[in-house]
Amino acid sequence: MSKSKSFLSILLGLAAGTAIGMLYAPDKGWKTRARIRKAAENGYEDLQDNLENLGTKVDEKTAQAKETLKALGDTLKEKAGVIKEEARAKLVEQLSRLEEALKQAEKAAEEAVNDAQEAPADDQAKA
């Protein structure tokens, strides 16, 4: 059971006990009714105060939760930015390697073509 429900149960129990005690007290009826009315008013005021305190606590916890969520969102955005930049850097590095590999393949292809063109000329010179 939550604290507010426990407190409310205790408060209601006290009010009921007070009312029963006053009903069996050896006072005049109007005095007993006045005491019951006063006790009920005090209980009602206490209940209102506790509800206001509970509302304030809920507002405070809600504000704290919003701040925590905002901080978490900011942290996630920052980390996402870092990851994005790291990925971009890796892609640039991979592209550079690919360009270098293509240049080497192109150079090897040119050398192979040159070697192939020179080979028939060498074969004709031998013949």
KATADA-V13756 format. One record per backbone hydrogen bond with DSSP energy under -0.5 kcal/mol. NH is the residue of the N-H (numbers start at 1). CO is the residue of the C=O. If there is no record, write none. Layout:
((NH CO) (NH CO))
//
This chain:
((6 2) (7 3) (8 4) (9 5) (10 6) (11 7) (12 8) (13 9) (14 10) (15 11) (16 12) (17 13) (18 14) (19 15) (20 16) (21 17) (22 18) (23 19) (24 20) (25 22) (27 25) (32 28) (33 29) (34 30) (35 31) (36 32) (37 33) (38 34) (39 35) (40 36) (41 37) (42 38) (43 39) (44 40) (45 41) (46 42) (47 43) (48 44) (49 45) (50 46) (51 47) (52 48) (53 49) (54 50) (55 51) (56 52) (57 53) (58 54) (59 55) (60 56) (61 57) (62 58) (63 59) (64 60) (65 61) (66 62) (67 63) (68 64) (69 65) (70 66) (71 67) (72 68) (73 69) (74 70) (75 71) (76 72) (77 73) (78 74) (79 75) (80 76) (81 77) (82 78) (83 79) (84 80) (85 81) (86 82) (87 83) (88 84) (89 85) (90 86) (91 87) (92 88) (93 89) (94 90) (95 91) (96 92) (97 93) (98 94) (99 95) (100 96) (101 97) (102 98) (103 99) (104 100) (105 101) (106 102) (107 103) (108 104) (109 105) (110 106) (111 107) (112 108) (113 109) (114 110) (115 111) (116 112) (117 113) (118 114) (119 115) (120 116) (121 117) (122 118) (123 119) (124 120) (125 121) (126 122) (127 123))
//
